[in-house]
Amino acid sequence: MDNKFISHDTLRKHKVRENETSNQREIRFVKQYETRLQKRIRKNDEEQEACKTRNKERKCIKLAMEMDE
């Protein structure tokens, strides 16, 4: 293991996965998929908001520069 620190939580999860049944595995995969999908959706919303904010700032700066000229 190259003397790397592995947390107790990681070991516990690893052991649970080793001993899970095929039905439990399928349930875990479905939950993981849904969680990742929700995270991806949330990230896209956050990126859209950030983009809108940047665009507003750019427009304000552009207008201010035009007003100065």
PASEBA-1860 file (N, C-alpha, C; in nm, 3 decimals):
! residues 69
1> MDNKFISH> 0.081/-0.121/0.000/0.000/0.000/0.000/0.084/0.126/0.000 ~ 0.211/0.119/-0.017/0.301/0.234/-0.027/0.295/0.327/0.095 ~ 0.260/0.273/0.212/0.257/0.350/0.336/0.170/0.475/0.327 ~ 0.061/0.470/0.253/-0.031/0.584/0.245/-0.138/0.570/0.351 ~ -0.182/0.682/0.403/-0.286/0.682/0.505/-0.422/0.656/0.439 ~ -0.496/0.561/0.493/-0.630/0.532/0.445/-0.724/0.547/0.564 ~ -0.822/0.630/0.552/-0.911/0.656/0.665/-0.995/0.534/0.698 ~ -1.044/0.532/0.820/-1.127/0.422/0.866/-1.258/0.417/0.787
9> DTLRKHKV> -1.308/0.533/0.750/-1.432/0.540/0.673/-1.414/0.475/0.535 ~ -1.300/0.501/0.473/-1.271/0.441/0.343/-1.262/0.290/0.352 ~ -1.194/0.242/0.454/-1.183/0.098/0.474/-1.319/0.033/0.499 ~ -1.401/0.101/0.578/-1.534/0.050/0.608/-1.618/0.039/0.481 ~ -1.616/0.143/0.399/-1.692/0.141/0.275/-1.642/0.033/0.180 ~ -1.510/0.017/0.175/-1.451/-0.084/0.088/-1.495/-0.225/0.129 ~ -1.495/-0.249/0.260/-1.534/-0.380/0.311/-1.683/-0.406/0.284 ~ -1.767/-0.304/0.298/-1.910/-0.318/0.270/-1.932/-0.351/0.123
17> RENETSNQ> -1.859/-0.286/0.036/-1.873/-0.312/-0.108/-1.828/-0.454/-0.144 ~ -1.725/-0.502/-0.077/-1.679/-0.638/-0.103/-1.785/-0.741/-0.068 ~ -1.861/-0.714/0.037/-1.958/-0.811/0.088/-2.101/-0.789/0.038 ~ -2.124/-0.693/-0.048/-2.261/-0.664/-0.091/-2.309/-0.766/-0.195 ~ -2.440/-0.784/-0.198/-2.500/-0.875/-0.295/-2.519/-0.801/-0.427 ~ -2.556/-0.875/-0.530/-2.577/-0.812/-0.661/-2.693/-0.713/-0.656 ~ -2.796/-0.745/-0.579/-2.909/-0.655/-0.566/-2.867/-0.526/-0.495 ~ -2.789/-0.537/-0.390/-2.739/-0.420/-0.318/-2.649/-0.336/-0.409
25> REIRFVKQ> -2.570/-0.402/-0.492/-2.481/-0.333/-0.585/-2.562/-0.250/-0.686 ~ -2.668/-0.312/-0.739/-2.754/-0.240/-0.834/-2.815/-0.116/-0.769 ~ -2.863/-0.132/-0.647/-2.922/-0.019/-0.575/-2.819/0.091/-0.554 ~ -2.696/0.052/-0.518/-2.589/0.150/-0.498/-2.557/0.223/-0.627 ~ -2.550/0.149/-0.738/-2.521/0.212/-0.867/-2.629/0.312/-0.906 ~ -2.755/0.278/-0.882/-2.865/0.369/-0.915/-2.855/0.496/-0.832 ~ -2.829/0.480/-0.703/-2.816/0.597/-0.615/-2.698/0.685/-0.657 ~ -2.585/0.621/-0.689/-2.468/0.698/-0.732/-2.497/0.774/-0.861
33> YETRLQKR> -2.567/0.708/-0.954/-2.601/0.773/-1.080/-2.689/0.895/-1.057 ~ -2.791/0.879/-0.973/-2.881/0.990/-0.944/-2.809/1.105/-0.876 ~ -2.720/1.071/-0.783/-2.644/1.174/-0.713/-2.555/1.251/-0.810 ~ -2.486/1.179/-0.897/-2.399/1.245/-0.996/-2.479/1.330/-1.093 ~ -2.595/1.281/-1.133/-2.681/1.356/-1.224/-2.726/1.487/-1.160 ~ -2.771/1.480/-1.035/-2.814/1.600/-0.963/-2.698/1.699/-0.947 ~ -2.579/1.646/-0.919/-2.462/1.732/-0.903/-2.430/1.802/-1.035 ~ -2.440/1.728/-1.146/-2.414/1.785/-1.277/-2.515/1.895/-1.310
41> IRKNDEEQ> -2.642/1.871/-1.279/-2.746/1.971/-1.303/-2.720/2.095/-1.219 ~ -2.690/2.075/-1.091/-2.664/2.187/-1.001/-2.543/2.266/-1.048 ~ -2.439/2.196/-1.094/-2.319/2.264/-1.142/-2.351/2.348/-1.265 ~ -2.431/2.294/-1.356/-2.468/2.369/-1.476/-2.544/2.496/-1.439 ~ -2.634/2.487/-1.341/-2.708/2.605/-1.296/-2.613/2.710/-1.239 ~ -2.518/2.664/-1.158/-2.422/2.756/-1.099/-2.336/2.822/-1.207 ~ -2.295/2.745/-1.307/-2.214/2.800/-1.415/-2.293/2.902/-1.496 ~ -2.422/2.876/-1.519/-2.506/2.971/-1.592/-2.519/3.101/-1.516
49> EACKTRNK> -2.539/3.093/-1.385/-2.549/3.214/-1.303/-2.418/3.291/-1.306 ~ -2.307/3.221/-1.297/-2.177/3.287/-1.300/-2.155/3.356/-1.435 ~ -2.197/3.291/-1.541/-2.183/3.348/-1.675/-2.269/3.475/-1.688 ~ -2.390/3.470/-1.638/-2.478/3.588/-1.642/-2.416/3.704/-1.566 ~ -2.360/3.673/-1.450/-2.296/3.777/-1.369/-2.178/3.839/-1.442 ~ -2.094/3.755/-1.502/-1.979/3.806/-1.577/-2.024/3.893/-1.695 ~ -2.128/3.849/-1.765/-2.177/3.926/-1.879/-2.229/4.062/-1.835 ~ -2.300/4.066/-1.723/-2.350/4.195/-1.671/-2.234/4.286/-1.637
57> ERKCIKLA> -2.132/4.231/-1.573/-2.014/4.312/-1.537/-1.945/4.365/-1.662 ~ -1.929/4.281/-1.764/-1.866/4.325/-1.889/-1.944/4.438/-1.955 ~ -2.077/4.424/-1.957/-2.161/4.527/-2.018/-2.149/4.659/-1.942 ~ -2.145/4.650/-1.810/-2.131/4.772/-1.730/-1.997/4.840/-1.757 ~ -1.892/4.762/-1.764/-1.759/4.817/-1.791/-1.756/4.878/-1.931 ~ -1.814/4.809/-2.027/-1.816/4.859/-2.165/-1.893/4.990/-2.174 ~ -2.009/4.997/-2.107/-2.088/5.120/-2.108/-2.012/5.233/-2.040 ~ -1.945/5.204/-1.930/-1.869/5.306/-1.859/-1.755/5.359/-1.946
65> MEMDE> -1.689/5.269/-2.019/-1.581/5.312/-2.108/-1.634/5.397/-2.223 ~ -1.751/5.362/-2.276/-1.810/5.439/-2.384/-1.855/5.576/-2.335 ~ -1.902/5.581/-2.212/-1.947/5.709/-2.156/-1.828/5.802/-2.134 ~ -1.711/5.747/-2.100/-1.592/5.827/-2.076/-1.538/5.888/-2.205 ~ -1.563/5.822/-2.317/-1.507/5.870/-2.445/-1.577/5.989/-2.497
END
